[in-house]
Amino acid sequence: MLFSRFNKSREVVLICHLSTFISSVIAYYITCANPVLDSGG
Amino acid sequence: MFIEQPSRWLRWLYPSAIWRMDPTEKAVYLTFDDGPIPESTPWLLDTLDKYNVKATFFMVGDNVRKYPHLFEDIRKRGHRLGNHTFNHIGGLLMSSRRYLRNANKADHLIGTNLFRPPRGWMRNRQYIRLRRHYTIIMWDLVTRDYSKNLTPEEVLNNVKRYARNGSIITFHDSLRSIDKLKVILPDCLEWLRDQGYEFKVFDEHLQHSRKLK
């Protein structure tokens, strides 16, 4: 229902963005590797 | 630009860690991570002495074990001591228990209430447990003196561009950075002094801490 107003390609793009964001958050918490926060040593 | 000066939302990851000191105070806090090592530490100490500057050294416990005379030298010259874990480990794939044990092992040699996680990376649980025992010092400015992609002049420009009142400035006491520091650290200290910055170290009573049991 939520996506009924979107055409198929927009749904795909939205899902890709969401999954990328969620996997990034999960990856951060698994690895603790934050490329933006890095003192270098 | 994101790496040199962490943005506000990144600082919210560890809200009770110290990222910057008093922004109304015209002072900076120099920190050197990863030492002590014979290739770098003696030169750094002599240079800091020459400019009558005190700094904070976040040391790796295993290096302290290997070079106790350098550790003593840092202490005797009046610099502040900090814990940087025993084996320079990050939170990466390391259980919180092992991580804390490693920090505690370094603390037995260094004896300090200041802690900086290697690379600034720690899990939330590690952060929560560490802050019970240590004052966690992060940074307001990382110079990227370790980077192969930056020239010494670019490292100096990072300091000139991002230093501000209360900045905690991160350099490294390591093989990766010493060649650059030999070129720019004197200029850096002179420039900061010319701008009116006082060089300070963290107060002993910055925050109450208890030793890990």
gemmi code that builds the backbone of each chain (N, CA, C; Angstrom):
import gemmi

chains = {
    "A": [
        ("MET", (0.820, -1.211, 0.000), (0.000, 0.000, 0.000), (0.855, 1.262, 0.000)),
        ("LEU", (1.887, 1.218, 0.833), (2.760, 2.390, 0.970), (3.369, 2.795, -0.363)),
        ("PHE", (3.735, 1.795, -1.144), (4.424, 2.081, -2.390), (3.488, 2.139, -3.594)),
        ("SER", (2.232, 2.064, -3.314), (1.307, 1.985, -4.442), (1.343, 3.239, -5.309)),
        ("ARG", (1.740, 4.379, -4.692), (1.752, 5.626, -5.448), (3.066, 5.802, -6.212)),
        ("PHE", (4.018, 4.931, -5.944), (5.302, 5.047, -6.628), (5.329, 4.100, -7.812)),
        ("ASN", (6.073, 4.503, -8.838), (6.263, 3.522, -9.898), (7.385, 2.565, -9.491)),
        ("LYS", (7.554, 1.531, -10.230), (8.428, 0.451, -9.814), (9.884, 0.906, -9.654)),
        ("SER", (10.355, 1.750, -10.562), (11.767, 2.141, -10.486), (12.038, 2.969, -9.229)),
        ("ARG", (11.114, 3.797, -8.824), (11.310, 4.586, -7.597), (11.330, 3.683, -6.370)),
        ("GLU", (10.512, 2.668, -6.414), (10.530, 1.715, -5.290), (11.895, 1.059, -5.166)),
        ("VAL", (12.410, 0.655, -6.303), (13.713, -0.023, -6.303), (14.792, 0.904, -5.765)),
        ("VAL", (14.773, 2.149, -6.226), (15.788, 3.112, -5.770), (15.658, 3.339, -4.270)),
        ("LEU", (14.432, 3.508, -3.812), (14.206, 3.748, -2.393), (14.684, 2.572, -1.542)),
        ("ILE", (14.359, 1.376, -2.009), (14.773, 0.187, -1.262), (16.293, 0.061, -1.256)),
        ("CYS", (16.920, 0.389, -2.371), (18.391, 0.337, -2.432), (19.008, 1.313, -1.434)),
        ("HIS", (18.465, 2.534, -1.400), (18.992, 3.531, -0.461), (18.823, 3.073, 0.983)),
        ("LEU", (17.635, 2.570, 1.271), (17.354, 2.126, 2.638), (18.265, 0.974, 3.048)),
        ("SER", (18.414, 0.024, 2.147), (19.237, -1.141, 2.498), (20.703, -0.744, 2.644)),
        ("THR", (21.142, 0.214, 1.815), (22.530, 0.683, 1.946), (22.737, 1.359, 3.295)),
        ("PHE", (21.779, 2.207, 3.663), (21.889, 2.913, 4.939), (21.899, 1.930, 6.111)),
        ("ILE", (20.956, 0.997, 6.084), (20.853, 0.049, 7.197), (22.102, -0.829, 7.281)),
        ("SER", (22.579, -1.287, 6.116), (23.772, -2.145, 6.158), (25.002, -1.366, 6.601)),
        ("SER", (25.043, -0.052, 6.283), (26.166, 0.764, 6.749), (26.163, 0.875, 8.268)),
        ("VAL", (24.972, 1.098, 8.817), (24.860, 1.205, 10.280), (25.273, -0.113, 10.930)),
        ("ILE", (24.767, -1.210, 10.364), (25.112, -2.524, 10.921), (26.618, -2.774, 10.792)),
        ("ALA", (27.169, -2.435, 9.637), (28.607, -2.648, 9.425), (29.418, -1.837, 10.426)),
        ("TYR", (28.945, -0.622, 10.704), (29.672, 0.208, 11.669), (29.704, -0.470, 13.036)),
        ("TYR", (28.551, -0.947, 13.453), (28.506, -1.544, 14.782), (29.222, -2.891, 14.850)),
        ("ILE", (29.301, -3.585, 13.715), (30.032, -4.851, 13.718), (31.536, -4.595, 13.728)),
        ("THR", (31.969, -3.680, 12.914), (33.419, -3.518, 12.742), (33.992, -2.368, 13.548)),
        ("CYS", (33.152, -1.450, 13.973), (33.600, -0.231, 14.643), (34.469, 0.611, 13.721)),
        ("ALA", (34.521, 0.286, 12.473), (35.386, 1.024, 11.556), (34.604, 2.176, 10.962)),
        ("ASN", (34.894, 3.349, 11.420), (34.196, 4.523, 10.937), (35.176, 5.348, 10.108)),
        ("PRO", (35.010, 5.349, 8.796), (36.010, 6.017, 7.957), (36.042, 7.527, 8.149)),
        ("VAL", (34.992, 8.086, 8.715), (34.965, 9.540, 8.888), (35.602, 9.948, 10.213)),
        ("LEU", (35.473, 9.076, 11.182), (36.073, 9.342, 12.490), (37.311, 8.463, 12.621)),
        ("ASP", (38.472, 9.045, 12.418), (39.696, 8.244, 12.413), (40.872, 9.132, 12.806)),
        ("SER", (41.460, 8.829, 13.950), (42.613, 9.622, 14.389), (43.890, 9.142, 13.702)),
        ("GLY", (43.827, 7.999, 13.024), (44.969, 7.524, 12.264), (45.937, 6.653, 13.040)),
        ("GLY", (45.758, 6.553, 14.319), (46.692, 5.723, 15.075), (46.296, 5.573, 16.512)),
    ],
    "B": [
        ("MET", (38.331, 17.105, 5.136), (37.760, 18.110, 6.021), (36.927, 17.460, 7.116)),
        ("PHE", (36.289, 16.306, 6.787), (35.511, 15.628, 7.819), (36.438, 14.954, 8.821)),
        ("ILE", (37.554, 14.430, 8.313), (38.453, 13.703, 9.198), (39.193, 14.665, 10.112)),
        ("GLU", (39.677, 15.773, 9.573), (40.499, 16.683, 10.371), (39.752, 17.222, 11.579)),
        ("GLN", (38.517, 17.594, 11.372), (37.727, 18.145, 12.486), (36.370, 17.436, 12.528)),
        ("PRO", (36.226, 16.483, 13.438), (34.991, 15.696, 13.472), (33.759, 16.591, 13.645)),
        ("SER", (32.732, 16.267, 12.879), (31.529, 17.086, 12.938), (30.762, 16.806, 14.223)),
        ("ARG", (29.795, 17.684, 14.497), (29.052, 17.598, 15.759), (28.310, 16.271, 15.886)),
        ("TRP", (27.755, 15.802, 14.770), (26.979, 14.568, 14.881), (27.873, 13.370, 15.167)),
        ("LEU", (29.132, 13.426, 14.732), (30.051, 12.338, 15.083), (30.391, 12.377, 16.573)),
        ("ARG", (30.477, 13.587, 17.109), (30.796, 13.716, 18.538), (29.666, 13.176, 19.409)),
        ("TRP", (28.471, 13.123, 18.867), (27.359, 12.558, 19.632), (27.499, 11.044, 19.815)),
        ("LEU", (28.359, 10.415, 19.004), (28.578, 8.969, 19.189), (29.114, 8.682, 20.596)),
        ("TYR", (29.958, 9.585, 21.082), (30.565, 9.416, 22.406), (30.397, 10.728, 23.174)),
        ("PRO", (29.195, 10.985, 23.642), (28.900, 12.329, 24.168), (29.644, 12.700, 25.440)),
        ("SER", (30.023, 11.722, 26.253), (30.713, 12.114, 27.486), (32.237, 12.071, 27.332)),
        ("ALA", (32.705, 11.749, 26.154), (34.147, 11.876, 25.891), (34.469, 13.358, 25.694)),
        ("ILE", (35.739, 13.682, 25.869), (36.138, 15.082, 25.707), (36.717, 15.278, 24.308)),
        ("TRP", (36.082, 16.157, 23.569), (36.495, 16.422, 22.181), (37.212, 17.761, 22.072)),
        ("ARG", (36.804, 18.667, 22.927), (37.373, 20.011, 22.864), (37.304, 20.600, 24.262)),
        ("MET", (38.338, 21.347, 24.628), (38.320, 21.991, 25.936), (37.600, 23.336, 25.811)),
        ("ASP", (37.730, 24.154, 26.835), (36.960, 25.392, 26.938), (37.107, 26.266, 25.671)),
        ("PRO", (36.018, 26.474, 24.924), (36.124, 27.256, 23.686), (36.322, 28.753, 23.918)),
        ("THR", (36.222, 29.173, 25.181), (36.447, 30.601, 25.458), (37.910, 30.857, 25.839)),
        ("GLU", (38.671, 29.767, 25.941), (40.047, 29.891, 26.405), (41.010, 29.835, 25.214)),
        ("LYS", (41.907, 30.773, 25.146), (42.863, 30.804, 24.032), (43.996, 29.814, 24.339)),
        ("ALA", (43.698, 28.547, 24.207), (44.683, 27.507, 24.531), (44.447, 26.298, 23.637)),
        ("VAL", (45.515, 25.571, 23.390), (45.403, 24.299, 22.668), (46.074, 23.201, 23.498)),
        ("TYR", (45.663, 21.977, 23.241), (46.158, 20.818, 23.978), (46.779, 19.859, 22.967)),
        ("LEU", (48.101, 19.785, 22.972), (48.787, 18.901, 22.015), (48.809, 17.473, 22.550)),
        ("THR", (48.533, 16.526, 21.681), (48.594, 15.119, 22.080), (49.400, 14.338, 21.041)),
        ("PHE", (50.132, 13.343, 21.517), (50.943, 12.487, 20.640), (50.564, 11.034, 20.926)),
        ("ASP", (50.104, 10.337, 19.908), (49.635, 8.957, 20.069), (50.702, 7.951, 19.629)),
        ("ASP", (50.653, 6.780, 20.210), (51.310, 5.545, 19.725), (52.718, 5.266, 20.262)),
        ("GLY", (53.402, 6.257, 20.844), (54.764, 6.021, 21.323), (54.754, 5.215, 22.611)),
        ("PRO", (55.880, 5.187, 23.311), (57.147, 5.785, 22.918), (57.972, 4.823, 22.056)),
        ("ILE", (58.719, 5.402, 21.116), (59.661, 4.602, 20.320), (60.964, 5.399, 20.170)),
        ("PRO", (62.093, 4.700, 20.084), (63.381, 5.420, 20.060), (63.596, 6.273, 18.822)),
        ("GLU", (62.919, 5.919, 17.715), (63.121, 6.671, 16.472), (62.442, 8.036, 16.490)),
        ("SER", (61.538, 8.230, 17.424), (60.702, 9.426, 17.364), (60.639, 10.206, 18.682)),
        ("THR", (60.426, 9.496, 19.762), (60.148, 10.155, 21.044), (61.258, 11.115, 21.502)),
        ("PRO", (62.553, 10.711, 21.450), (63.576, 11.651, 21.944), (63.572, 12.977, 21.187)),
        ("TRP", (63.385, 12.915, 19.870), (63.351, 14.166, 19.098), (62.139, 15.014, 19.495)),
        ("LEU", (61.001, 14.366, 19.649), (59.799, 15.112, 20.049), (60.012, 15.786, 21.401)),
        ("LEU", (60.582, 15.043, 22.344), (60.778, 15.606, 23.688), (61.736, 16.791, 23.651)),
        ("ASP", (62.815, 16.651, 22.884), (63.772, 17.763, 22.790), (63.130, 18.989, 22.148)),
        ("THR", (62.327, 18.754, 21.127), (61.676, 19.882, 20.439), (60.666, 20.565, 21.359)),
        ("LEU", (59.890, 19.771, 22.066), (58.913, 20.363, 22.995), (59.626, 21.142, 24.098)),
        ("ASP", (60.738, 20.588, 24.570), (61.531, 21.294, 25.596), (62.050, 22.623, 25.066)),
        ("LYS", (62.520, 22.584, 23.830), (63.096, 23.789, 23.218), (62.075, 24.931, 23.201)),
        ("TYR", (60.821, 24.589, 23.000), (59.769, 25.615, 22.953), (59.011, 25.715, 24.279)),
        ("ASN", (59.509, 24.992, 25.265), (58.891, 25.002, 26.595), (57.391, 24.663, 26.528)),
        ("VAL", (57.093, 23.594, 25.824), (55.707, 23.167, 25.621), (55.496, 21.818, 26.297)),
        ("LYS", (54.396, 21.698, 27.025), (54.013, 20.400, 27.600), (52.879, 19.810, 26.762)),
        ("ALA", (52.906, 18.494, 26.641), (51.893, 17.813, 25.824), (51.411, 16.567, 26.557)),
        ("THR", (50.467, 15.889, 25.946), (49.964, 14.624, 26.499), (50.334, 13.502, 25.545)),
        ("PHE", (50.954, 12.463, 26.089), (51.366, 11.308, 25.281), (50.450, 10.125, 25.565)),
        ("PHE", (49.675, 9.730, 24.564), (48.850, 8.528, 24.686), (49.694, 7.348, 24.204)),
        ("MET", (50.139, 6.560, 25.180), (51.160, 5.559, 24.869), (50.611, 4.134, 24.792)),
        ("VAL", (51.251, 3.374, 23.950), (50.918, 1.955, 23.804), (51.700, 1.192, 24.886)),
        ("GLY", (50.982, 0.401, 25.673), (51.606, -0.279, 26.809), (52.793, -1.131, 26.411)),
        ("ASP", (52.694, -1.803, 25.267), (53.787, -2.681, 24.848), (55.049, -1.867, 24.523)),
        ("ASN", (54.869, -0.668, 23.996), (56.032, 0.197, 23.749), (56.638, 0.672, 25.072)),
        ("VAL", (55.793, 0.928, 26.051), (56.290, 1.320, 27.378), (57.103, 0.174, 27.984)),
        ("ARG", (56.603, -1.038, 27.795), (57.331, -2.213, 28.296), (58.694, -2.343, 27.612)),
        ("LYS", (58.729, -2.093, 26.311), (59.983, -2.262, 25.560), (60.964, -1.116, 25.813)),
        ("TYR", (60.423, 0.078, 26.035), (61.292, 1.252, 26.175), (60.973, 2.019, 27.457)),
        ("PRO", (61.213, 1.392, 28.600), (60.833, 2.053, 29.866), (61.597, 3.354, 30.105)),
        ("HIS", (62.820, 3.445, 29.558), (63.590, 4.674, 29.752), (62.933, 5.851, 29.032)),
        ("LEU", (62.305, 5.582, 27.882), (61.608, 6.654, 27.165), (60.355, 7.087, 27.932)),
        ("PHE", (59.669, 6.106, 28.483), (58.495, 6.407, 29.300), (58.885, 7.296, 30.486)),
        ("GLU", (59.980, 6.925, 31.137), (60.458, 7.716, 32.281), (60.837, 9.129, 31.848)),
        ("ASP", (61.443, 9.211, 30.677), (61.856, 10.514, 30.156), (60.635, 11.419, 29.934)),
        ("ILE", (59.597, 10.849, 29.359), (58.369, 11.618, 29.119), (57.805, 12.107, 30.457)),
        ("ARG", (57.777, 11.209, 31.426), (57.208, 11.546, 32.741), (58.051, 12.611, 33.442)),
        ("LYS", (59.367, 12.412, 33.417), (60.249, 13.340, 34.132), (60.226, 14.737, 33.524)),
        ("ARG", (59.984, 14.815, 32.247), (59.968, 16.141, 31.606), (58.630, 16.847, 31.785)),
        ("GLY", (57.745, 16.243, 32.542), (56.517, 16.930, 32.941), (55.363, 16.834, 31.973)),
        ("HIS", (55.412, 15.872, 31.061), (54.292, 15.715, 30.143), (53.218, 14.847, 30.793)),
        ("ARG", (52.019, 14.938, 30.267), (50.895, 14.178, 30.794), (50.869, 12.821, 30.102)),
        ("LEU", (50.502, 11.795, 30.860), (50.505, 10.428, 30.352), (49.084, 9.960, 30.045)),
        ("GLY", (48.953, 9.235, 28.963), (47.644, 8.690, 28.603), (47.761, 7.254, 28.141)),
        ("ASN", (46.662, 6.532, 28.267), (46.591, 5.112, 27.924), (46.045, 4.966, 26.503)),
        ("HIS", (46.725, 4.151, 25.696), (46.309, 3.936, 24.304), (46.207, 2.433, 24.038)),
        ("THR", (45.817, 1.696, 25.047), (45.752, 0.222, 25.112), (47.161, -0.392, 25.128)),
        ("PHE", (47.230, -1.674, 25.431), (48.538, -2.332, 25.531), (49.089, -2.710, 24.161)),
        ("ASN", (48.197, -3.155, 23.273), (48.657, -3.639, 21.954), (48.124, -2.802, 20.801)),
        ("HIS", (47.709, -1.586, 21.100), (47.149, -0.717, 20.058), (46.018, -1.435, 19.318)),
        ("ILE", (45.084, -1.927, 20.081), (43.967, -2.642, 19.468), (42.771, -1.712, 19.320)),
        ("GLY", (42.007, -1.953, 18.269), (40.757, -1.246, 18.107), (39.624, -2.124, 18.586)),
        ("GLY", (38.423, -1.591, 18.538), (37.287, -2.393, 18.951), (36.941, -3.461, 17.925)),
        ("LEU", (37.635, -3.414, 16.776), (37.335, -4.304, 15.665), (37.376, -5.780, 16.069)),
        ("LEU", (36.239, -6.413, 15.993), (36.136, -7.844, 16.257), (36.775, -8.268, 17.581)),
        ("MET", (36.751, -7.371, 18.533), (37.351, -7.673, 19.836), (36.240, -7.589, 20.888)),
        ("SER", (36.160, -8.587, 21.717), (35.110, -8.549, 22.732), (35.399, -7.418, 23.714)),
        ("SER", (34.358, -6.912, 24.312), (34.535, -5.802, 25.256), (35.417, -6.222, 26.424)),
        ("ARG", (35.242, -7.459, 26.856), (36.030, -7.933, 27.998), (37.534, -7.931, 27.670)),
        ("ARG", (37.863, -8.453, 26.485), (39.283, -8.492, 26.086), (39.842, -7.090, 25.879)),
        ("TYR", (39.007, -6.225, 25.325), (39.442, -4.854, 25.074), (39.753, -4.139, 26.394)),
        ("LEU", (38.861, -4.284, 27.342), (39.067, -3.637, 28.645), (40.264, -4.234, 29.370)),
        ("ARG", (40.437, -5.550, 29.222), (41.578, -6.195, 29.861), (42.888, -5.648, 29.277)),
        ("ASN", (42.874, -5.435, 27.966), (44.062, -4.893, 27.310), (44.346, -3.455, 27.779)),
        ("ALA", (43.305, -2.664, 27.917), (43.471, -1.283, 28.423), (43.987, -1.308, 29.853)),
        ("ASN", (43.451, -2.208, 30.628), (43.862, -2.319, 32.037), (45.324, -2.748, 32.156)),
        ("LYS", (45.750, -3.641, 31.255), (47.145, -4.098, 31.246), (48.085, -2.912, 30.987)),
        ("ALA", (47.690, -2.051, 30.071), (48.499, -0.850, 29.809), (48.487, 0.079, 31.015)),
        ("ASP", (47.353, 0.140, 31.678), (47.243, 1.048, 32.823), (48.173, 0.641, 33.959)),
        ("HIS", (48.435, -0.653, 34.088), (49.356, -1.095, 35.129), (50.750, -0.518, 34.916)),
        ("LEU", (51.116, -0.289, 33.655), (52.426, 0.288, 33.360), (52.405, 1.811, 33.350)),
        ("ILE", (51.306, 2.374, 32.846), (51.275, 3.823, 32.610), (50.697, 4.570, 33.819)),
        ("GLY", (49.627, 4.027, 34.407), (49.039, 4.638, 35.594), (48.456, 6.017, 35.320)),
        ("THR", (47.345, 6.052, 34.621), (46.742, 7.334, 34.259), (45.225, 7.211, 34.235)),
        ("ASN", (44.564, 8.343, 34.324), (43.102, 8.317, 34.216), (42.639, 8.743, 32.816)),
        ("LEU", (43.598, 8.972, 31.920), (43.241, 9.406, 30.562), (43.320, 8.232, 29.595)),
        ("PHE", (42.346, 8.148, 28.719), (42.334, 7.054, 27.738), (41.931, 7.609, 26.379)),
        ("ARG", (42.641, 7.171, 25.363), (42.203, 7.449, 23.981), (42.199, 6.137, 23.217)),
        ("PRO", (41.063, 5.767, 22.632), (41.020, 4.503, 21.869), (41.826, 4.631, 20.583)),
        ("PRO", (42.621, 3.607, 20.226), (43.333, 3.651, 18.955), (42.380, 3.930, 17.801)),
        ("ARG", (42.750, 4.892, 16.997), (41.995, 5.374, 15.841), (40.645, 5.989, 16.220)),
        ("GLY", (40.344, 5.989, 17.519), (39.065, 6.545, 17.960), (37.920, 5.569, 17.835)),
        ("TRP", (38.259, 4.305, 17.571), (37.219, 3.321, 17.311), (36.965, 2.476, 18.549)),
        ("MET", (35.758, 2.475, 18.984), (35.362, 1.570, 20.062), (33.870, 1.306, 19.954)),
        ("ARG", (33.488, 0.163, 20.411), (32.078, -0.175, 20.422), (31.383, 0.577, 21.537)),
        ("ASN", (30.091, 0.666, 21.385), (29.325, 1.391, 22.385), (29.497, 0.801, 23.777)),
        ("ARG", (29.512, -0.498, 23.849), (29.643, -1.135, 25.162), (31.029, -0.868, 25.760)),
        ("GLN", (32.026, -0.887, 24.907), (33.391, -0.591, 25.382), (33.467, 0.846, 25.885)),
        ("TYR", (32.853, 1.744, 25.142), (32.836, 3.154, 25.537), (32.150, 3.322, 26.900)),
        ("ILE", (31.030, 2.668, 27.065), (30.282, 2.812, 28.321), (31.091, 2.284, 29.504)),
        ("ARG", (31.777, 1.171, 29.288), (32.567, 0.614, 30.392), (33.847, 1.405, 30.642)),
        ("LEU", (34.474, 1.868, 29.573), (35.720, 2.639, 29.733), (35.470, 3.943, 30.477)),
        ("ARG", (34.355, 4.590, 30.187), (34.125, 5.908, 30.780), (33.880, 5.836, 32.286)),
        ("ARG", (33.588, 4.625, 32.778), (33.461, 4.474, 34.237), (34.806, 4.603, 34.923)),
        ("HIS", (35.843, 4.292, 34.191), (37.173, 4.220, 34.797), (38.140, 5.282, 34.300)),
        ("TYR", (37.877, 5.796, 33.131), (38.811, 6.755, 32.528), (38.066, 7.985, 32.036)),
        ("THR", (38.831, 9.056, 31.898), (38.352, 10.196, 31.129), (38.768, 9.925, 29.688)),
        ("ILE", (37.798, 9.810, 28.807), (38.101, 9.474, 27.415), (38.350, 10.761, 26.635)),
        ("ILE", (39.560, 10.845, 26.101), (39.957, 12.038, 25.356), (39.936, 11.713, 23.867)),
        ("MET", (39.076, 12.388, 23.127), (39.086, 12.240, 21.667), (39.883, 13.413, 21.098)),
        ("TRP", (39.409, 14.105, 20.111), (40.194, 15.195, 19.528), (39.275, 16.172, 18.818)),
        ("ASP", (39.786, 17.384, 18.693), (39.077, 18.407, 17.926), (39.721, 18.585, 16.558)),
        ("LEU", (40.992, 18.182, 16.481), (41.735, 18.345, 15.229), (42.731, 17.200, 15.092)),
        ("VAL", (42.591, 16.446, 14.030), (43.607, 15.426, 13.741), (44.415, 15.939, 12.549)),
        ("THR", (45.735, 16.016, 12.740), (46.592, 16.673, 11.750), (46.821, 15.828, 10.503)),
        ("ARG", (46.574, 14.539, 10.618), (46.846, 13.549, 9.555), (48.335, 13.496, 9.205)),
        ("ASP", (49.148, 13.654, 10.248), (50.596, 13.555, 10.041), (51.025, 12.147, 9.646)),
        ("TYR", (50.133, 11.189, 9.826), (50.420, 9.789, 9.494), (50.218, 9.487, 8.007)),
        ("SER", (49.575, 10.400, 7.292), (49.116, 10.085, 5.938), (50.241, 10.129, 4.910)),
        ("LYS", (50.301, 9.075, 4.088), (51.277, 9.056, 3.000), (50.901, 10.047, 1.904)),
        ("ASN", (49.638, 10.432, 1.894), (49.150, 11.292, 0.807), (49.336, 12.777, 1.081)),
        ("LEU", (49.791, 13.124, 2.274), (49.957, 14.535, 2.602), (51.434, 14.895, 2.716)),
        ("THR", (51.763, 16.083, 2.261), (53.122, 16.597, 2.434), (53.206, 17.241, 3.824)),
        ("PRO", (54.420, 17.456, 4.316), (54.532, 18.140, 5.615), (53.816, 19.492, 5.618)),
        ("GLU", (53.891, 20.215, 4.513), (53.247, 21.527, 4.440), (51.731, 21.402, 4.562)),
        ("GLU", (51.192, 20.341, 3.985), (49.735, 20.148, 4.087), (49.333, 19.808, 5.520)),
        ("VAL", (50.197, 19.092, 6.215), (49.914, 18.808, 7.631), (49.917, 20.114, 8.429)),
        ("LEU", (50.915, 20.955, 8.162), (50.975, 22.254, 8.840), (49.739, 23.091, 8.501)),
        ("ASN", (49.320, 23.043, 7.254), (48.125, 23.798, 6.856), (46.872, 23.301, 7.561)),
        ("ASN", (46.820, 21.997, 7.833), (45.681, 21.471, 8.609), (45.627, 22.131, 9.974)),
        ("VAL", (46.786, 22.268, 10.602), (46.822, 22.913, 11.919), (46.374, 24.369, 11.795)),
        ("LYS", (46.911, 25.061, 10.801), (46.577, 26.480, 10.640), (45.095, 26.676, 10.339)),
        ("ARG", (44.545, 25.756, 9.596), (43.154, 25.924, 9.174), (42.160, 25.564, 10.280)),
        ("TYR", (42.475, 24.535, 11.051), (41.446, 24.000, 11.955), (41.675, 24.288, 13.436)),
        ("ALA", (42.863, 24.750, 13.823), (43.093, 25.014, 15.257), (42.187, 26.150, 15.719)),
        ("ARG", (41.651, 25.993, 16.898), (40.777, 27.015, 17.464), (40.844, 26.912, 18.981)),
        ("ASN", (40.195, 27.826, 19.653), (40.239, 27.838, 21.118), (39.841, 26.476, 21.686)),
        ("GLY", (40.647, 25.970, 22.593), (40.316, 24.708, 23.259), (40.567, 23.459, 22.428)),
        ("SER", (41.171, 23.616, 21.260), (41.399, 22.440, 20.401), (42.306, 21.405, 21.067)),
        ("ILE", (41.889, 20.161, 20.964), (42.758, 19.036, 21.315), (43.340, 18.554, 19.984)),
        ("ILE", (44.650, 18.726, 19.829), (45.288, 18.474, 18.533), (46.046, 17.148, 18.577)),
        ("THR", (45.766, 16.302, 17.604), (46.378, 14.968, 17.576), (47.525, 14.882, 16.571)),
        ("PHE", (48.704, 14.592, 17.124), (49.858, 14.212, 16.319), (50.165, 12.755, 16.653)),
        ("HIS", (51.205, 12.218, 16.022), (51.595, 10.838, 16.317), (53.088, 10.741, 16.625)),
        ("ASP", (53.364, 9.912, 17.599), (54.745, 9.611, 17.984), (55.061, 8.258, 17.352)),
        ("SER", (55.251, 8.272, 16.029), (55.358, 6.996, 15.314), (56.257, 7.141, 14.096)),
        ("LEU", (56.628, 6.005, 13.534), (57.489, 5.995, 12.345), (56.809, 6.632, 11.136)),
        ("ARG", (55.485, 6.513, 11.098), (54.763, 7.048, 9.944), (54.748, 8.576, 9.920)),
        ("SER", (54.928, 9.184, 11.083), (54.733, 10.639, 11.142), (56.016, 11.422, 11.430)),
        ("ILE", (57.028, 10.755, 11.951), (58.160, 11.520, 12.480), (58.878, 12.340, 11.403)),
        ("ASP", (58.982, 11.793, 10.177), (59.668, 12.556, 9.130), (58.953, 13.878, 8.837)),
        ("LYS", (57.638, 13.830, 8.854), (56.875, 15.068, 8.615), (57.002, 16.003, 9.805)),
        ("LEU", (56.938, 15.431, 10.999), (57.004, 16.291, 12.189), (58.354, 16.986, 12.304)),
        ("LYS", (59.410, 16.304, 11.876), (60.733, 16.946, 11.938), (60.769, 18.196, 11.057)),
        ("VAL", (59.955, 18.188, 10.023), (59.908, 19.351, 9.136), (59.005, 20.453, 9.702)),
        ("ILE", (57.868, 20.051, 10.236), (56.859, 21.101, 10.514), (56.562, 21.374, 11.996)),
        ("LEU", (56.950, 20.480, 12.898), (56.543, 20.719, 14.301), (57.082, 22.050, 14.859)),
        ("PRO", (58.366, 22.391, 14.621), (58.817, 23.694, 15.128), (57.994, 24.866, 14.570)),
        ("ASP", (57.715, 24.819, 13.253), (56.896, 25.883, 12.647), (55.497, 25.902, 13.238)),
        ("CYS", (54.994, 24.720, 13.472), (53.647, 24.591, 14.027), (53.575, 25.225, 15.427)),
        ("LEU", (54.563, 24.902, 16.258), (54.573, 25.451, 17.623), (54.724, 26.978, 17.578)),
        ("GLU", (55.590, 27.432, 16.696), (55.784, 28.888, 16.576), (54.516, 29.573, 16.080)),
        ("TRP", (53.863, 28.976, 15.099), (52.649, 29.581, 14.547), (51.549, 29.650, 15.613)),
        ("LEU", (51.376, 28.560, 16.335), (50.337, 28.555, 17.380), (50.646, 29.615, 18.442)),
        ("ARG", (51.911, 29.715, 18.807), (52.291, 30.722, 19.814), (52.075, 32.137, 19.277)),
        ("ASP", (52.435, 32.337, 18.020), (52.232, 33.662, 17.398), (50.752, 34.040, 17.356)),
        ("GLN", (49.895, 33.034, 17.239), (48.451, 33.303, 17.221), (47.903, 33.581, 18.616)),
        ("GLY", (48.761, 33.431, 19.615), (48.342, 33.733, 20.984), (47.858, 32.541, 21.774)),
        ("TYR", (48.020, 31.348, 21.228), (47.560, 30.159, 21.950), (48.547, 29.779, 23.051)),
        ("GLU", (47.984, 29.416, 24.190), (48.784, 28.852, 25.274), (48.753, 27.333, 25.108)),
        ("PHE", (49.837, 26.677, 25.479), (49.875, 25.204, 25.388), (49.549, 24.629, 26.762)),
        ("LYS", (48.538, 23.804, 26.820), (48.125, 23.265, 28.113), (48.076, 21.743, 28.084)),
        ("VAL", (48.107, 21.150, 29.275), (47.847, 19.706, 29.397), (46.608, 19.516, 30.268)),
        ("PHE", (46.039, 18.348, 30.195), (44.791, 18.082, 30.901), (45.020, 18.065, 32.409)),
        ("ASP", (44.104, 18.681, 33.102), (44.179, 18.750, 34.548), (44.095, 17.346, 35.151)),
        ("GLU", (44.824, 17.127, 36.227), (44.787, 15.829, 36.928), (43.359, 15.486, 37.356)),
        ("HIS", (42.592, 16.521, 37.674), (41.244, 16.295, 38.203), (40.182, 16.614, 37.154)),
        ("LEU", (40.568, 16.386, 35.902), (39.635, 16.661, 34.809), (38.315, 15.941, 35.039)),
        ("GLN", (38.410, 14.730, 35.469), (37.197, 13.982, 35.793), (37.600, 12.864, 36.742)),
        ("HIS", (36.765, 12.634, 37.733), (37.093, 11.569, 38.671), (37.135, 10.237, 37.945)),
        ("SER", (38.121, 9.439, 38.258), (38.157, 8.113, 37.633), (38.544, 7.073, 38.667)),
        ("ARG", (38.107, 5.891, 38.404), (38.483, 4.766, 39.256), (39.240, 3.764, 38.409)),
        ("LYS", (40.123, 3.059, 39.042), (40.888, 2.049, 38.300), (40.006, 0.842, 38.016)),
        ("LEU", (40.288, 0.198, 36.922), (39.576, -1.030, 36.613), (39.911, -2.093, 37.636)),
        ("LYS", (38.917, -2.848, 37.976), (39.176, -3.922, 38.932), (39.154, -5.255, 38.190)),
    ],
}
model = gemmi.Model(1)
for chain_id, residues in chains.items():
    chain = gemmi.Chain(chain_id)
    for i, (resn, *xyz) in enumerate(residues, 1):
        res = gemmi.Residue()
        res.name, res.seqid = resn, gemmi.SeqId(i, " ")
        for name, pos in zip(("N", "CA", "C"), xyz):
            atom = gemmi.Atom()
            atom.name, atom.element = name, gemmi.Element(name[0])
            atom.pos, atom.b_iso = gemmi.Position(*pos), 0.0
            res.add_atom(atom)
        chain.add_residue(res)
    model.add_chain(chain)
structure = gemmi.Structure()
structure.add_model(model)
structure.setup_entities()
